[in-house]
Amino acid sequence: MNDDEFDELVDDATHAVNDLIPDRYLDSLSPDERSNLLVQINDALTPILRDLIGWEPED
């Protein structure tokens, strides 16, 4: 898996997790807060997926 494929996997997983959060919790967030939430989800999933698939960044 190359870097772009890994990034796409993480992005897809991030949006999948975000889609599971009920709108009633997201409706009160500003656009910046929503963006920050996506970044936090992405940051949390990256090491989990890296360890799961044994991915190493390309040099």
Secondary structure as GFF3:
##gff-version 3
##sequence-region A 1 59
A	DSSP	alpha_helix	3	20	.	.	.	ID=ss1
A	DSSP	alpha_helix	23	26	.	.	.	ID=ss2
A	DSSP	alpha_helix	31	53	.	.	.	ID=ss3
###
